[in-house]
């Protein structure tokens, strides 16, 4: 599932024709990093690839003052079909990826318990910091925030909380790891 393609096509379908810089700004303003793996820098390349595939088409070029000229893109009928297919795929695909920490734990029999404890405590601290940054960002509502945005934010909170809980469980059971 290509999240960048889904984001670009959905943005063009919802907001109408726009240039790559607008898409990039919208990704930042919509806090796309909370609910996707869309990288703002990848949007320009995605636009060009989708243009060559007939999913988007340039409608005009604009230049304001000394800013560089910008090509305005519009979604095509084929792009709308692709958008529906990507959205369907996103709703039907379950993507719970293994965390590399699971593999490290599985092959960490030779790790000193105190070293492992330090790794886990550092990970918990990093997860708590991530949760704190998330809460700080979510304290500020954005202008067109919808119920779906609130639900997505809650999903992010729950995932971080679950990760912290699991790491704390491993810490609580750390002495049992050396048992067969």
MARFI-236009 format. One record per atom (N, C-alpha, C, O): residue in three letters; x, y, z. Coordinates in steps of 0.02 Angstrom, whole numbers, padded with zeros to 5 digits, always signed. Example, Ala and Ser with C-alpha at 12.3 -4.5 7.8 and 13.67 -1.06 7.14 Angstrom:
ALA+00660-00284+00390 ALA+00615-00225+00390 ALA+00660-00165+00390 ALA+00712-00166+00423 SER+00642-00112+00354 SER+00684-00053+00357 SER+00645+00002+00394 SER+00670+00057+00402 
end
This chain:
UNK+00043-00059+00000 UNK+00000+00000+00000 UNK+00045+00062+00000 UNK+00087+00069+00044 UNK+00036+00104-00048 UNK+00078+00164-00053 UNK+00041+00223-00022 UNK-00004+00252-00053 UNK+00061+00240+00039 UNK+00027+00293+00076 UNK+00037+00362+00044 UNK-00007+00404+00047 UNK+00095+00372+00013 UNK+00108+00437-00019 UNK+00060+00447-00077 UNK+00032+00502-00084 UNK+00051+00396-00118 UNK+00003+00401-00173 UNK-00068+00415-00148 UNK-00104+00457-00175 UNK-00087+00379-00096 UNK-00153+00388-00067 UNK-00161+00460-00042 UNK-00213+00491-00054 UNK-00111+00486-00007 UNK-00114+00554+00019 UNK-00121+00605-00037 UNK-00165+00649-00035 UNK-00078+00600-00088 UNK-00079+00648-00143 UNK-00146+00647-00180 UNK-00177+00699-00192 UNK-00168+00587-00199 UNK-00230+00582-00236 UNK-00290+00606-00195 UNK-00334+00639-00221 UNK-00291+00589-00131 UNK-00346+00611-00088 UNK-00345+00687-00080 UNK-00398+00718-00081 UNK-00286+00716-00072 UNK-00282+00789-00064 UNK-00307+00824-00127 UNK-00344+00873-00123 UNK-00286+00800-00186 UNK-00308+00830-00248 UNK-00383+00820-00259 UNK-00417+00865-00285 UNK-00409+00763-00239 UNK-00481+00750-00247 UNK-00522+00794-00199 UNK-00575+00819-00218 UNK-00497+00804-00139 UNK-00534+00842-00089 UNK-00527+00917-00098 UNK-00576+00954-00092 UNK-00466+00940-00112 UNK-00454+01012-00112 UNK-00448+01043-00181 UNK-00446+01104-00189 UNK-00446+01001-00232 UNK-00441+01027-00300 UNK-00368+01035-00322 UNK-00323+01017-00285 UNK-00357+01063-00381 UNK-00290+01070-00409 UNK-00243+01109-00362 UNK-00263+01158-00331 UNK-00181+01085-00358 UNK-00130+01119-00318 UNK-00061+01098-00340 UNK-00053+01050-00378 UNK-00011+01134-00318 UNK+00058+01118-00335 UNK+00091+01080-00277 UNK+00064+01074-00223 UNK+00150+01053-00291 UNK+00185+01011-00243 UNK+00199+01045-00177 UNK+00195+01014-00124 UNK+00214+01110-00180 UNK+00228+01146-00117 UNK+00165+01149-00074 UNK+00169+01144-00012 UNK+00107+01158-00105 UNK+00044+01158-00067 UNK+00031+01089-00035 UNK+00010+01085+00022 UNK+00045+01036-00073 UNK+00037+00968-00046 UNK+00083+00958+00014 UNK+00063+00930+00065 UNK+00145+00981+00007 UNK+00193+00974+00061 UNK+00171+01012+00123 UNK+00175+00986+00179 UNK+00148+01074+00113 UNK+00123+01114+00169 UNK+00062+01081+00201 UNK+00057+01078+00262 UNK+00017+01055+00160 UNK-00043+01022+00186 UNK-00024+00960+00227 UNK-00054+00946+00278 UNK+00026+00923+00204 UNK+00049+00864+00241 UNK+00072+00885+00311 UNK+00059+00851+00360 UNK+00108+00940+00314 UNK+00132+00965+00379 UNK+00074+00991+00421 UNK+00069+00974+00481 UNK+00030+01031+00392 UNK-00027+01059+00429 UNK-00077+01006+00451 UNK-00106+01010+00505 UNK-00087+00955+00409 UNK-00133+00901+00426 UNK-00101+00850+00473 UNK-00134+00802+00494 UNK-00038+00862+00491 UNK-00002+00818+00536 UNK-00001+00746+00510 UNK-00014+00698+00547 UNK+00014+00741+00445 UNK+00015+00675+00412 UNK+00061+00626+00447 UNK+00050+00565+00443 UNK+00113+00650+00480 UNK+00159+00605+00514 UNK+00126+00568+00572 UNK+00152+00518+00595 UNK+00069+00593+00597 UNK+00034+00559+00651 UNK-00003+00497+00626 UNK-00012+00449+00664 UNK-00024+00498+00564 UNK-00068+00445+00540 UNK-00043+00411+00477 UNK-00079+00373+00446 UNK+00020+00425+00457 UNK+00046+00392+00398 UNK+00122+00395+00398 UNK+00153+00425+00441 UNK+00151+00362+00349 UNK+00223+00364+00339 UNK+00239+00409+00279 UNK+00289+00398+00245 UNK+00197+00458+00266 UNK+00208+00504+00210 UNK+00265+00551+00230 UNK+00264+00582+00282 UNK+00314+00554+00186 UNK+00371+00600+00195 UNK+00361+00659+00148 UNK+00357+00650+00088 UNK+00356+00720+00175 UNK+00343+00778+00133 UNK+00390+00784+00073 UNK+00370+00806+00020 UNK+00453+00766+00082 UNK+00501+00770+00027 UNK+00488+00722-00030 UNK+00513+00731-00085 UNK+00448+00670-00017 UNK+00435+00621-00069 UNK+00375+00640-00113 UNK+00361+00606-00163 UNK+00341+00693-00096 UNK+00280+00712-00132 UNK+00294+00734-00203 UNK+00255+00719-00249 UNK+00349+00770-00214 UNK+00365+00795-00281 UNK+00378+00736-00329 UNK+00352+00735-00384 UNK+00419+00689-00307 UNK+00433+00631-00349 UNK+00370+00591-00362 UNK+00360+00566-00418 UNK+00328+00585-00312 UNK+00265+00548-00320 UNK+00221+00583-00372 UNK+00190+00549-00414 UNK+00218+00649-00370 UNK+00178+00686-00420 UNK+00202+00671-00491 UNK+00162+00659-00535 UNK+00268+00672-00500 UNK+00296+00660-00567 UNK+00282+00589-00591 UNK+00265+00578-00649 UNK+00289+00540-00545 UNK+00274+00471-00564 UNK+00200+00463-00581 UNK+00183+00430-00630 UNK+00158+00493-00541 UNK+00086+00487-00554 UNK+00066+00524-00617 UNK+00018+00504-00651 UNK+00102+00577-00634 UNK+00088+00611-00698 UNK+00104+00564-00756 UNK+00066+00558-00804 UNK+00162+00530-00752 UNK+00181+00484-00806 UNK+00133+00424-00811 UNK+00128+00393-00864 UNK+00098+00408-00757 UNK+00050+00353-00757 UNK-00021+00377-00774 UNK-00066+00336-00779 UNK-00030+00441-00784 UNK-00095+00468-00802 UNK-00143+00475-00744 UNK-00204+00481-00754 UNK-00118+00475-00683 UNK-00160+00482-00624 UNK-00173+00555-00606 UNK-00225+00572-00578 UNK-00125+00597-00623 UNK-00133+00669-00615 UNK-00109+00702-00680 UNK-00072+00672-00718 UNK-00131+00764-00690 UNK-00108+00799-00750 UNK-00095+00872-00732 UNK-00130+00901-00690 UNK-00044+00901-00763 UNK-00032+00973-00751 UNK-00087+01014-00785 UNK-00107+00998-00841 UNK-00111+01065-00751 UNK-00163+01108-00780 UNK-00137+01177-00797 UNK-00163+01211-00842 UNK-00085+01199-00761 UNK-00054+01264-00777 UNK+00010+01271-00735 UNK+00024+01231-00691 UNK+00047+01323-00751 UNK+00106+01341-00712 UNK+00096+01412-00686 UNK+00075+01456-00723 UNK+00112+01422-00622 UNK+00105+01488-00591 UNK+00172+01510-00564 UNK+00214+01469-00544 UNK+00182+01575-00563 UNK+00242+01603-00532 UNK+00222+01667-00497 UNK+00195+01713-00528 UNK+00236+01670-00433 UNK+00221+01730-00394 UNK+00286+01764-00375 UNK+00327+01735-00339 UNK+00294+01824-00399 UNK+00354+01863-00382 UNK+00418+01826-00400 UNK+00425+01799-00454 UNK+00464+01826-00352 UNK+00529+01794-00363 UNK+00528+01719-00346 UNK+00580+01686-00352 UNK+00471+01693-00326 UNK+00466+01622-00311 UNK+00474+01582-00375 UNK+00460+01607-00430 UNK+00497+01519-00370 UNK+00503+01478-00430 UNK+00434+01463-00460 UNK+00384+01464-00425 UNK+00434+01450-00524 UNK+00372+01431-00558 UNK+00348+01364-00530 UNK+00389+01320-00516 UNK+00283+01358-00521 UNK+00255+01297-00491 UNK+00201+01269-00537 UNK+00157+01305-00561 UNK+00205+01204-00548 UNK+00156+01170-00589 UNK+00097+01149-00546 UNK+00106+01118-00493 UNK+00038+01166-00567 UNK-00024+01149-00532 UNK-00049+01083-00562 UNK-00056+01077-00623 UNK-00064+01034-00519 UNK-00087+00968-00541 UNK-00160+00957-00521 UNK-00184+00985-00472 UNK-00192+00917-00561 UNK-00262+00898-00549 UNK-00267+00822-00555 UNK-00232+00791-00595 UNK-00311+00793-00516 UNK-00322+00721-00519 UNK-00363+00705-00582 UNK-00407+00743-00601 UNK-00346+00649-00614 UNK-00383+00627-00674 UNK-00436+00575-00654 UNK-00439+00554-00596 UNK-00477+00556-00702 UNK-00526+00502-00689 UNK-00490+00438-00669 UNK-00513+00402-00624 UNK-00434+00424-00702 UNK-00395+00364-00684 UNK-00367+00372-00613 UNK-00364+00323-00576 UNK-00348+00433-00595 UNK-00324+00446-00528 UNK-00378+00435-00476 UNK-00364+00410-00421 UNK-00440+00453-00492 UNK-00496+00441-00447 UNK-00507+00366-00437 UNK-00522+00344-00381 UNK-00500+00327-00490 UNK-00507+00254-00484 UNK-00450+00226-00440 UNK-00461+00183-00398 UNK-00390+00252-00451 UNK-00333+00230-00410 UNK-00343+00250-00337 UNK-00327+00211-00292 UNK-00369+00309-00325 UNK-00383+00332-00257 UNK-00431+00283-00222 UNK-00419+00263-00165 UNK-00485+00265-00255 UNK-00533+00217-00226 UNK-00500+00150-00212 UNK-00512+00120-00160 UNK-00459+00127-00258 UNK-00425+00062-00249 UNK-00376+00065-00190 UNK-00373+00019-00150 UNK-00338+00120-00185 UNK-00291+00127-00130 UNK-00327+00132-00063 UNK-00305+00103-00013 UNK-00381+00169-00061 UNK-00419+00177+00001 UNK-00449+00109+00021 UNK-00447+00091+00080 UNK-00476+00072-00027 UNK-00502+00005-00012 UNK-00447-00040+00015 UNK-00458-00077+00063 UNK-00389-00036-00016 UNK-00332-00077+00006 UNK-00312-00058+00078 UNK-00297-00101+00118 UNK-00312+00007+00093 UNK-00293+00029+00160 UNK-00342+00004+00212 UNK-00322-00014+00268 UNK-00406+00003+00196 UNK-00456-00020+00243 UNK-00455-00096+00252 UNK-00475-00121+00304 UNK-00433-00133+00201 UNK-00436-00205+00206 UNK-00369-00237+00224 UNK-00367-00294+00246 UNK-00315-00200+00217 UNK-00248-00227+00233 UNK-00234-00214+00307 UNK-00239-00158+00331 UNK-00215-00267+00342 UNK-00194-00260+00412 UNK-00118-00261+00412 UNK-00086-00308+00388 UNK-00090-00208+00440 UNK-00017-00200+00438 UNK+00009-00187+00508 UNK+00023-00130+00527 UNK+00017-00241+00545 UNK+00047-00236+00611 UNK+00117-00265+00603 UNK+00127-00326+00604 UNK+00164-00222+00594 UNK+00233-00243+00580 UNK+00269-00265+00642 UNK+00261-00236+00696 UNK+00310-00317+00635 UNK+00352-00336+00692 UNK+00400-00279+00709 UNK+00426-00245+00665 UNK+00411-00269+00773 UNK+00457-00219+00796 UNK+00526-00252+00802 UNK+00531-00307+00829 UNK+00579-00221+00777 UNK+00645-00250+00783 UNK+00666-00267+00855 UNK+00709-00310+00865 UNK+00636-00234+00904 UNK+00652-00249+00973 UNK+00633-00320+00990 UNK+00665-00351+01033 UNK+00581-00347+00958 UNK+00561-00416+00971 UNK+00616-00464+00949 UNK+00633-00511+00985 UNK+00644-00452+00891 UNK+00699-00494+00867 UNK+00760-00488+00912 UNK+00792-00537+00930 UNK+00776-00426+00932 UNK+00833-00415+00976 UNK+00823-00452+01042 UNK+00870-00481+01070 UNK+00762-00451+01068 UNK+00747-00487+01130 UNK+00753-00562+01120 UNK+00779-00598+01163 UNK+00729-00586+01064 UNK+00732-00658+01049 UNK+00804-00684+01043 UNK+00817-00742+01060 UNK+00849-00643+01019 UNK+00918-00665+01009 UNK+00966-00635+01061 UNK+01026-00636+01052 UNK+00937-00608+01115 UNK+00978-00574+01165 UNK+00996-00615+01225 UNK+01007-00588+01279 UNK+00999-00681+01217 UNK+01014-00725+01274 UNK+01080-00707+01308 UNK+01087-00716+01369 UNK+01128-00683+01271 UNK+01194-00669+01299 UNK+01200-00598+01328 UNK+01253-00579+01353 UNK+01146-00559+01325 UNK+01148-00491+01351 UNK+01149-00491+01427 UNK+01113-00529+01460 UNK+01190-00448+01454 UNK+01190-00437+01526 UNK+01123-00407+01545 UNK+01097-00362+01511 UNK+01094-00431+01600 UNK+01028-00408+01622 UNK+01026-00333+01634 UNK+00976-00300+01617 UNK+01078-00306+01662 UNK+01079-00234+01676 UNK+01084-00193+01611 UNK+01055-00139+01606 UNK+01119-00219+01562 UNK+01123-00185+01497 UNK+01054-00186+01465 UNK+01031-00135+01439 UNK+01021-00244+01466 UNK+00953-00250+01438 UNK+00906-00203+01476 UNK+00864-00169+01445 UNK+00911-00201+01541 UNK+00869-00156+01581 UNK+00880-00083+01558 UNK+00832-00045+01551 UNK+00942-00065+01546 UNK+00957+00003+01523 UNK+00925+00017+01455 UNK+00897+00071+01444 UNK+00931-00031+01409 UNK+00899-00023+01344 UNK+00824-00012+01350 UNK+00795+00033+01320 UNK+00793-00054+01391 UNK+00720-00050+01400 UNK+00699+00015+01433 UNK+00651+00047+01412 UNK+00736+00036+01484 UNK+00720+00100+01517 UNK+00729+00158+01468 UNK+00689+00205+01468 UNK+00781+00155+01426 UNK+00790+00208+01375 UNK+00733+00209+01325 UNK+00709+00262+01306 UNK+00710+00149+01305 UNK+00654+00145+01258 UNK+00590+00172+01289 UNK+00551+00207+01256 UNK+00579+00156+01352 UNK+00519+00182+01387 UNK+00522+00258+01390 UNK+00472+00292+01378 UNK+00580+00284+01407 UNK+00588+00357+01410 UNK+00575+00389+01342 UNK+00543+00441+01338 UNK+00600+00358+01289 UNK+00590+00384+01221 UNK+00516+00381+01202 UNK+00490+00427+01171 UNK+00483+00326+01220 UNK+00411+00320+01206 UNK+00371+00372+01244 UNK+00324+00401+01217 UNK+00389+00383+01307 UNK+00354+00434+01346 UNK+00365+00503+01316 UNK+00319+00544+01314 UNK+00426+00516+01294 UNK+00440+00581+01262 UNK+00400+00588+01197 UNK+00373+00642+01183 UNK+00395+00534+01159 UNK+00355+00535+01098 UNK+00281+00548+01115 UNK+00248+00588+01082 UNK+00256+00516+01167 UNK+00188+00528+01189 UNK+00177+00599+01212 UNK+00125+00629+01198 UNK+00226+00627+01246 UNK+00222+00696+01269 UNK+00221+00745+01210 UNK+00183+00793+01209 UNK+00264+00733+01160 UNK+00265+00775+01100 UNK+00198+00770+01063 UNK+00171+00820+01039 UNK+00172+00710+01060 UNK+00107+00699+01028 UNK+00053+00739+01065 UNK+00013+00774+01034 UNK+00051+00734+01131 UNK+00001+00770+01170 UNK+00008+00845+01160 UNK-00042+00881+01154 UNK+00070+00869+01159 UNK+00082+00941+01149 UNK+00055+00964+01081 UNK+00023+01016+01076 UNK+00067+00923+01030 UNK+00042+00940+00963 UNK-00034+00936+00960 UNK-00066+00977+00926 UNK-00063+00888+00995 UNK-00135+00879+00992 UNK-00173+00929+01034 UNK-00234+00938+01026 UNK-00138+00961+01081 UNK-00171+01014+01121 UNK-00193+01072+01077 UNK-00241+01108+01094 UNK-00160+01080+01021 UNK-00176+01135+00975 UNK-00218+01106+00918 UNK-00191+01072+00874 UNK-00282+01120+00918 UNK-00325+01097+00864 UNK-00308+01135+00801 UNK-00290+01194+00804 UNK-00314+01103+00744 UNK-00303+01138+00682 UNK-00371+01160+00655 UNK-00422+01133+00674 UNK-00371+01210+00611 UNK-00434+01244+00591 UNK-00489+01197+00566 UNK-00547+01207+00584 UNK-00473+01149+00525 UNK-00525+01107+00496 UNK-00524+01037+00525 UNK-00540+00988+00490 UNK-00507+01031+00589 UNK-00503+00966+00622 UNK-00572+00934+00625 UNK-00622+00967+00642 UNK-00575+00870+00607 UNK-00638+00833+00604 UNK-00638+00776+00654 UNK-00587+00763+00686 UNK-00694+00744+00661 UNK-00700+00687+00706 UNK-00650+00632+00686 UNK-00620+00601+00730 UNK-00640+00621+00622 UNK-00591+00571+00600 UNK-00522+00589+00626 UNK-00484+00544+00646 UNK-00504+00653+00626 UNK-00439+00673+00652 UNK-00433+00658+00727 UNK-00380+00636+00749 UNK-00487+00669+00764 UNK-00486+00653+00836 UNK-00476+00578+00847 UNK-00440+00557+00892 UNK-00509+00537+00806 UNK-00502+00465+00812 UNK-00432+00442+00794 UNK-00406+00396+00826 UNK-00403+00472+00744 UNK-00334+00455+00724 UNK-00286+00473+00780 UNK-00239+00435+00794 UNK-00296+00531+00810 UNK-00254+00552+00866 UNK-00260+00502+00924 UNK-00210+00484+00955 UNK-00321+00481+00938 UNK-00331+00433+00993 UNK-00297+00366+00977 UNK-00270+00334+01021 UNK-00298+00346+00913 UNK-00263+00285+00893 UNK-00189+00290+00908 UNK-00158+00243+00933 UNK-00159+00348+00891 UNK-00088+00359+00904 UNK-00073+00356+00979 UNK-00024+00326+01000 UNK-00116+00388+01020 UNK-00107+00386+01093 UNK-00109+00314+01118 UNK-00066+00294+01158 UNK-00158+00276+01095 UNK-00166+00207+01119 UNK-00107+00163+01100 UNK-00086+00121+01139 UNK-00081+00173+01040 UNK-00024+00133+01018 UNK+00037+00147+01061 UNK+00074+00101+01079 UNK+00049+00211+01075 UNK+00107+00228+01117 UNK+00098+00200+01187 UNK+00145+00172+01216 UNK+00038+00207+01215 UNK+00024+00181+01282 UNK+00036+00105+01285 UNK+00065+00079+01333 UNK+00013+00070+01234 UNK+00022-00003+01231 UNK+00096-00021+01227 UNK+00118-00069+01260 UNK+00134+00016+01188 UNK+00206+00003+01184 UNK+00239+00013+01252 UNK+00281-00027+01273 UNK+00221+00066+01287 UNK+00250+00079+01353 UNK+00231+00021+01400 UNK+00274-00004+01437 UNK+00168+00001+01399 UNK+00146-00055+01442 UNK+00185-00118+01429 UNK+00206-00152+01476 UNK+00196-00135+01365 UNK+00233-00195+01348 UNK+00305-00191+01373 UNK+00331-00239+01402 UNK+00337-00134+01362 UNK+00407-00126+01385 UNK+00411-00132+01461 UNK+00458-00162+01488 UNK+00363-00104+01496 UNK+00362-00110+01569 UNK+00352-00183+01590 UNK+00380-00204+01641 UNK+00313-00221+01553 UNK+00303-00292+01568 UNK+00368-00330+01559 UNK+00386-00372+01600 UNK+00404-00315+01505 UNK+00469-00348+01494 UNK+00516-00331+01552 UNK+00551-00375+01577 UNK+00517-00268+01573 UNK+00559-00249+01630 UNK+00539-00288+01693 UNK+00582-00310+01730 UNK+00474-00295+01704 UNK+00451-00331+01764 UNK+00470-00405+01761 UNK+00482-00436+01813 UNK+00474-00433+01701 UNK+00490-00504+01692 UNK+00563-00515+01672 UNK+00580-00570+01651 UNK+00604-00465+01677 UNK+00673-00469+01650 UNK+00713-00527+01681 UNK+00753-00559+01646 UNK+00702-00541+01744 UNK+00740-00596+01776 UNK+00717-00664+01751 UNK+00755-00713+01756 UNK+00657-00669+01725 UNK+00631-00732+01698 UNK+00660-00748+01629 UNK+00654-00805+01606 UNK+00690-00700+01597 UNK+00715-00711+01529 UNK+00771-00763+01526 UNK+00780-00796+01474 UNK+00807-00771+01580 UNK+00861-00820+01580 UNK+00836-00891+01595 UNK+00874-00939+01590 UNK+00771-00897+01613 UNK+00742-00964+01626 UNK+00727-00998+01559 UNK+00713-00965+01509 UNK+00730-01065+01559 UNK+00714-01101+01496 UNK+00641-01098+01478 UNK+00620-01125+01427 
end
